Amino acid sequence: MTLTEDRSATEARPEARTAMIVSQLRTSGVNEHWVLNAMAAVAREDFVPAAMRDAAYIDRAIPLGNGRFLAAPLFHGKLLAEAAPSQNDKVLLVGESNGYLAALLRPLVGSLTVIDPTEAAGFAGEGGYSLLVIDGAIEELPASLAAQVAEGGRVVTGVLVRGVARLASGVKAAGAVSLLPLIEMGIPALPEFAAPKNWSF
């Protein structure tokens, strides 16, 4: 690629970001100004392999390697809108510490702790998190992770039920978290959160 071609590609990406907001987010009901501003400010192309940068704003998940994916923009837009993070929130994110969703959340919250999905099942943090966000679809929320959420704290994630992924949210009450599926959408599954398989005869 020549310097001129490289500059043209770089200049085109803000236009692609604007198109993502107009044609993917707004048309699907993501109209909160703070969500749109956050997603307009973060360059998705910085979080995908170099060969995939021209596809950074497509409306589907992008493979990152090692079985990981960057979810489609609509999932992150809907997830942020549902989570409604604020500067009063102490947030625990299950995802990539240097990933796209972490970059979106950091300016919006009071504090952000990020753990990799492989660490989630046995995570023993300081607890007291007012918001737990999981960047992907899960079949089961580990009790050790739910224990990190403060009473009255919120949980926003994707859930996978019989192969169908949905955005879901819940609140911790009486020591338990119940997740309510909200909207069906494409969300990359996190194998670390698969439910145990039952034997059948």
Residue frames relative to the residue before (quaternion, step in Angstrom):
aa qw qx qy qz dx dy dz
M 1.0000 0.0000 0.0000 0.0000 0.00 0.00 0.00
T 0.3799 -0.7247 0.5252 0.2339 3.59 -0.88 0.91
L 0.6736 -0.4818 0.3626 0.4273 3.56 -1.30 0.27
T 0.6357 0.5271 -0.3271 0.4594 3.58 1.03 -0.78
E 0.6645 0.4945 -0.3059 0.4695 3.60 0.92 -0.86
D 0.6439 0.5235 -0.3211 0.4563 3.57 1.00 -0.85
R 0.6536 0.5046 -0.3192 0.4650 3.59 0.98 -0.84
S 0.6410 0.5307 -0.3265 0.4483 3.59 0.98 -0.82
A 0.6479 0.5098 -0.3173 0.4687 3.59 1.00 -0.81
T 0.6501 0.5200 -0.3166 0.4546 3.57 0.98 -0.86
E 0.6761 0.4944 -0.2920 0.4618 3.56 0.96 -0.89
A 0.6423 0.5487 -0.3273 0.4233 3.59 1.10 -0.65
R 0.6085 0.6168 -0.3626 0.3431 3.59 1.06 -0.62
P 0.6134 0.5096 -0.3806 0.4682 3.67 0.94 -0.56
E 0.6218 0.5216 -0.3426 0.4732 3.58 1.09 -0.64
A 0.6359 0.5145 -0.3238 0.4754 3.58 1.04 -0.77
R 0.6270 0.5331 -0.3303 0.4621 3.59 1.06 -0.74
T 0.6455 0.5047 -0.3125 0.4807 3.58 1.00 -0.81
A 0.6466 0.5128 -0.3174 0.4672 3.58 0.98 -0.83
M 0.6023 0.5533 -0.3491 0.4574 3.60 1.07 -0.74
I 0.6801 0.4943 -0.2907 0.4568 3.57 0.89 -0.93
V 0.7161 0.4607 -0.2578 0.4567 3.55 0.87 -0.96
S 0.8072 0.3442 -0.1583 0.4528 3.58 0.72 -1.08
Q 0.7408 0.3744 -0.2367 0.5050 3.61 1.14 -0.46
L 0.7614 0.3975 -0.2173 0.4638 3.57 0.73 -1.06
R 0.7195 0.4488 -0.2716 0.4551 3.58 0.62 -1.09
T 0.6853 0.4899 -0.3014 0.4466 3.60 0.88 -0.84
S 0.7039 0.4183 -0.2581 0.5127 3.59 1.27 -0.34
G 0.6736 -0.5585 0.2831 0.3928 3.57 1.20 0.43
V 0.5216 0.5782 -0.4508 0.4364 3.59 1.21 0.27
N 0.1333 0.8298 -0.5203 0.1517 3.58 -0.09 1.31
E 0.4126 0.6950 -0.4914 0.3244 3.60 1.24 0.11
H 0.4730 -0.7159 0.4343 0.2741 3.57 -0.61 1.14
W 0.6639 0.5136 -0.3208 0.4387 3.58 0.95 -0.81
V 0.6152 0.5182 -0.3492 0.4806 3.61 1.13 -0.58
L 0.6790 0.4892 -0.2926 0.4627 3.57 0.85 -0.96
N 0.6448 0.5162 -0.3238 0.4615 3.59 1.00 -0.78
A 0.6420 0.5253 -0.3196 0.4580 3.57 1.00 -0.86
M 0.7181 0.4446 -0.2573 0.4695 3.57 0.88 -0.93
A 0.6076 0.5309 -0.3521 0.4743 3.58 1.21 -0.40
A 0.6918 0.5089 -0.2699 0.4354 3.57 1.13 -0.65
V 0.7255 0.4056 -0.2315 0.5054 3.60 1.19 -0.46
A 0.3436 -0.7627 0.5205 0.1711 3.56 -0.73 1.11
R 0.3475 -0.7604 0.5118 0.1977 3.60 -0.41 1.19
E 0.6067 0.5892 -0.3606 0.3933 3.58 1.06 -0.68
D 0.6060 0.5628 -0.3567 0.4346 3.59 1.21 -0.38
F 0.7297 0.4332 -0.2158 0.4830 3.60 1.25 -0.29
V 0.6497 0.4463 -0.3265 0.5216 3.57 1.25 0.39
P 0.6389 -0.5031 0.3892 0.4327 3.62 -1.19 0.32
A 0.6556 -0.5460 0.3528 0.3842 3.56 -1.12 0.71
A 0.6688 0.5197 -0.3067 0.4343 3.59 0.96 -0.81
M 0.7134 0.4418 -0.2420 0.4871 3.60 1.24 -0.42
R 0.3966 0.7622 -0.4600 0.2240 3.61 1.21 -0.05
D 0.6535 0.5107 -0.3285 0.4520 3.58 1.00 -0.70
A 0.7040 0.4234 -0.2577 0.5086 3.60 1.25 -0.33
A 0.3421 0.8002 -0.4540 0.1912 3.59 1.29 0.08
Y 0.7722 0.3707 -0.1870 0.4810 3.60 1.07 -0.63
I 0.3733 0.7124 -0.5076 0.3089 3.57 1.19 0.36
D 0.5161 -0.6773 0.4428 0.2808 3.56 -1.19 0.56
R 0.6364 0.4551 -0.3741 0.4980 3.57 0.83 1.02
A 0.6442 -0.5299 0.3819 0.3979 3.55 -1.26 0.34
I 0.2563 -0.7609 0.5824 0.1272 3.55 -1.15 0.74
P 0.4125 -0.7149 0.4987 0.2648 3.62 -0.73 0.97
L 0.2233 -0.7875 0.5667 0.0940 3.54 -0.96 0.97
G 0.5752 -0.5560 0.3879 0.4577 3.57 1.28 -0.28
N 0.8175 0.2291 -0.1955 0.4908 3.55 -1.27 0.47
G 0.6859 -0.5203 0.2773 0.4266 3.57 1.06 0.76
R 0.5723 0.5836 -0.3789 0.4339 3.59 1.28 0.18
F 0.1401 -0.7837 0.6022 0.0597 3.55 -1.25 0.58
L 0.3309 -0.6438 0.6347 0.2705 3.52 -1.32 0.41
A 0.3998 -0.7428 0.4828 0.2353 3.56 -0.54 1.17
A 0.6405 -0.5228 0.3987 0.3969 3.56 -1.26 0.43
P 0.6430 -0.5493 0.3646 0.3896 3.61 -1.11 0.60
L 0.6343 0.5563 -0.3534 0.4041 3.60 0.92 -0.79
F 0.6197 0.5340 -0.3567 0.4512 3.60 0.99 -0.72
H 0.6961 0.4650 -0.2904 0.4636 3.58 0.82 -0.93
G 0.6309 0.5287 -0.3375 0.4567 3.59 1.05 -0.67
K 0.6794 0.4742 -0.2805 0.4846 3.58 0.91 -0.94
L 0.6343 0.5402 -0.3244 0.4479 3.57 1.02 -0.84
L 0.6665 0.4909 -0.3072 0.4695 3.60 0.90 -0.89
A 0.6524 0.5206 -0.3183 0.4494 3.57 0.92 -0.89
E 0.6767 0.4837 -0.2876 0.4747 3.58 0.97 -0.85
A 0.6792 0.4967 -0.2943 0.4531 3.60 0.97 -0.83
A 0.0825 -0.8384 0.5294 0.1000 3.59 1.12 -0.73
P 0.0565 0.8380 -0.5404 0.0510 3.63 0.72 1.00
S 0.0848 -0.7918 0.6036 0.0381 3.56 -1.16 0.62
Q 0.6735 -0.4891 0.3707 0.4120 3.54 -1.32 0.16
N 0.6112 0.5411 -0.3520 0.4580 3.60 1.23 -0.21
D 0.6128 0.6020 -0.3368 0.3856 3.57 1.24 -0.30
K 0.2094 -0.6860 0.6841 0.1325 3.47 -1.26 0.79
V 0.0912 -0.8657 0.4912 -0.0309 3.54 -0.23 1.35
L 0.1542 -0.7283 0.6607 0.0960 3.51 -1.18 0.80
L 0.0854 -0.7964 0.5987 0.0067 3.55 -0.69 1.15
V 0.1946 -0.7281 0.6453 0.1249 3.54 -0.98 0.91
G 0.4661 0.6377 -0.4755 0.3873 3.53 -0.35 1.29
E 0.7054 -0.4107 0.3412 0.4662 3.55 -1.18 -0.59
S 0.4682 -0.6995 0.4592 0.2840 3.60 -0.76 1.01
N 0.7541 0.2804 -0.1719 0.5685 3.57 1.13 -0.62
G 0.4241 0.7407 -0.4240 0.3029 3.56 1.20 0.54
Y 0.7457 -0.4337 0.3021 0.4057 3.51 -1.41 0.16
L 0.6963 0.4697 -0.2983 0.4534 3.60 0.79 -0.94
A 0.6080 0.5392 -0.3506 0.4654 3.59 1.05 -0.67
A 0.6531 0.5118 -0.3067 0.4664 3.58 1.01 -0.82
L 0.6370 0.5143 -0.3250 0.4734 3.58 1.08 -0.67
L 0.7277 0.4773 -0.2481 0.4255 3.57 0.88 -0.96
R 0.5904 0.6433 -0.3784 0.3072 3.60 0.87 -0.90
P 0.7295 0.4213 -0.2846 0.4576 3.66 0.75 -0.84
L 0.6695 0.5510 -0.2808 0.4115 3.58 1.23 -0.46
V 0.7707 0.3706 -0.1591 0.4932 3.60 1.16 -0.55
G 0.6192 -0.5602 0.4061 0.3713 3.53 -1.31 0.32
S 0.7794 -0.0990 0.0725 0.6144 3.58 1.01 -0.83
L 0.1251 -0.7950 0.5924 0.0380 3.54 -1.12 0.71
T 0.0759 -0.7518 0.6547 0.0214 3.54 -0.89 1.08
V 0.1119 -0.8051 0.5815 0.0337 3.58 -0.80 1.00
I 0.0225 -0.7802 0.6251 0.0043 3.55 -0.94 0.94
D 0.5184 -0.6268 0.4884 0.3160 3.54 -1.17 0.66
P 0.6136 -0.5611 0.3960 0.3897 3.63 -1.07 0.59
T 0.6335 0.5449 -0.3404 0.4311 3.60 1.06 -0.66
E 0.6825 0.4771 -0.2794 0.4781 3.61 1.22 -0.40
A 0.5136 0.7251 -0.3849 0.2496 3.55 1.22 -0.49
A 0.6646 0.5516 -0.3293 0.3815 3.59 0.81 -0.97
G 0.8014 0.2626 -0.1399 0.5189 3.58 0.95 -0.77
F 0.3297 0.7843 -0.4795 0.2150 3.55 1.25 0.30
A 0.0380 -0.7847 0.6185 -0.0136 3.55 -0.86 1.04
G 0.0445 0.8283 -0.5516 0.0874 3.55 0.33 1.28
E 0.7232 -0.4414 0.3172 0.4261 3.51 -1.30 -0.25
G 0.4144 -0.7380 0.4470 0.2895 3.58 1.28 -0.23
G 0.6664 0.5397 -0.3614 0.3660 3.53 -1.34 -0.25
Y 0.3731 0.7349 -0.4934 0.2781 3.60 1.16 0.46
S 0.3588 -0.7466 0.5231 0.2006 3.55 -0.89 0.95
L 0.7902 0.1288 -0.0720 0.5948 3.58 1.24 -0.35
L 0.0962 -0.7556 0.6471 0.0339 3.55 -0.96 1.01
V 0.0410 -0.7889 0.6129 -0.0172 3.56 -0.79 1.08
I 0.1073 -0.7871 0.6060 0.0402 3.57 -0.88 0.97
D 0.2987 -0.7900 0.5191 0.1314 3.55 -0.64 1.19
G 0.7291 0.3126 -0.2649 0.5482 3.54 0.39 1.27
A 0.5540 -0.6026 0.4651 0.3371 3.55 -1.36 -0.01
I 0.1408 -0.7972 0.5858 0.0370 3.55 -0.91 0.99
E 0.3729 -0.6865 0.5648 0.2657 3.55 -1.25 0.41
E 0.8071 0.0663 0.0100 0.5866 3.56 1.07 -0.70
L 0.2999 -0.7351 0.5814 0.1777 3.57 -1.02 0.85
P 0.3938 -0.7371 0.4880 0.2519 3.63 -0.49 1.12
A 0.5581 -0.6221 0.4353 0.3347 3.57 -1.02 0.81
S 0.6326 0.5459 -0.3389 0.4324 3.58 1.04 -0.76
L 0.6624 0.4837 -0.3029 0.4854 3.59 1.11 -0.64
A 0.6323 0.5224 -0.3257 0.4703 3.58 1.00 -0.79
A 0.6180 0.5667 -0.3382 0.4272 3.58 1.11 -0.69
Q 0.6081 0.5688 -0.3509 0.4284 3.59 1.20 -0.42
V 0.6252 0.5525 -0.3301 0.4414 3.58 1.22 -0.42
A 0.4494 -0.6890 0.5026 0.2659 3.56 -0.91 0.93
E 0.6103 -0.5191 0.4369 0.4089 3.57 -1.21 0.43
G 0.7870 0.2365 -0.2142 0.5281 3.55 -0.76 1.07
G 0.5025 0.6599 -0.4163 0.3725 3.57 1.30 -0.07
R 0.4244 -0.7142 0.5090 0.2250 3.55 -1.22 0.56
V 0.1467 -0.7461 0.6429 0.0917 3.53 -1.29 0.55
V 0.0141 0.7785 -0.6266 0.0326 3.57 -0.88 0.99
T 0.1585 0.7827 -0.5709 0.1908 3.54 -0.74 1.10
G 0.4392 -0.5818 0.5595 0.3945 3.49 -1.33 -0.30
V 0.1521 -0.7659 0.6142 0.1138 3.56 -1.13 0.59
L 0.2259 -0.7609 0.5992 0.1045 3.53 -1.14 0.77
V 0.0491 0.7940 -0.5989 0.0922 3.56 -0.52 1.23
R 0.8327 -0.1112 0.0175 0.5421 3.56 -0.60 1.23
G 0.7517 -0.4398 0.2040 0.4472 3.54 0.92 0.98
V 0.6401 0.4985 -0.3232 0.4871 3.59 1.29 -0.06
A 0.2450 -0.7883 0.5517 0.1191 3.59 -0.75 1.07
R 0.0078 0.7842 -0.6196 0.0319 3.54 -1.05 0.87
L 0.4750 -0.5879 0.5590 0.3411 3.53 -1.24 0.48
A 0.0048 0.8075 -0.5887 0.0375 3.58 -0.96 0.85
S 0.0541 -0.7830 0.6178 0.0479 3.54 -1.23 0.48
G 0.0038 0.7944 -0.6072 0.0146 3.53 -1.27 0.40
V 0.3131 -0.7097 0.6003 0.1946 3.51 -1.39 0.15
K 0.4145 -0.6919 0.5271 0.2675 3.55 -1.03 0.74
A 0.0953 0.7877 -0.5968 0.1194 3.56 -0.69 1.13
A 0.8346 0.0392 -0.0845 0.5430 3.56 -0.92 0.97
G 0.7204 -0.4858 0.2373 0.4344 3.55 1.03 0.85
A 0.7095 0.4181 -0.2493 0.5095 3.59 1.26 -0.01
V 0.2708 -0.7379 0.5960 0.1641 3.55 -1.24 0.59
S 0.0583 -0.7701 0.6348 0.0238 3.55 -0.84 1.03
L 0.2288 -0.7968 0.5498 0.1026 3.56 -0.73 1.09
L 0.2047 -0.7728 0.5935 0.0930 3.55 -0.93 0.98
P 0.3465 -0.7306 0.5443 0.2234 3.63 -0.58 1.08
L 0.2319 -0.8218 0.5140 0.0813 3.57 -0.86 1.00
I 0.8111 -0.0949 0.1293 0.5624 3.57 0.68 -1.06
E 0.4200 -0.7000 0.5207 0.2499 3.55 -0.96 0.90
M 0.2086 0.7667 -0.5848 0.1632 3.55 -0.90 0.95
G 0.5872 -0.5743 0.4288 0.3761 3.54 -1.24 0.31
I 0.1031 0.7814 -0.6028 0.1245 3.58 -0.62 1.16
P 0.4463 -0.6902 0.4870 0.2955 3.62 -0.72 0.95
A 0.4007 -0.7213 0.5181 0.2251 3.56 -0.93 0.94
L 0.2909 -0.7236 0.6012 0.1742 3.55 -1.18 0.71
P 0.3525 -0.7780 0.4738 0.2143 3.63 -0.30 1.20
E 0.5807 0.5996 -0.3770 0.4015 3.61 1.14 -0.49
F 0.7274 0.4018 -0.2259 0.5084 3.58 1.23 -0.40
A 0.3143 0.7522 -0.5149 0.2651 3.57 1.17 0.53
A 0.4681 -0.6588 0.5108 0.2931 3.55 -1.08 0.75
P 0.5818 -0.5745 0.4281 0.3849 3.60 -1.09 0.63
K 0.4238 -0.6996 0.5155 0.2552 3.56 -1.02 0.82
N 0.3129 -0.7436 0.5627 0.1802 3.55 -0.94 0.94
W 0.4596 -0.6659 0.5141 0.2845 3.55 -1.05 0.81
S 0.0467 -0.7750 0.6293 0.0333 3.54 -1.08 0.73
F 0.2138 -0.7845 0.5746 0.0930 3.57 -1.10 0.75
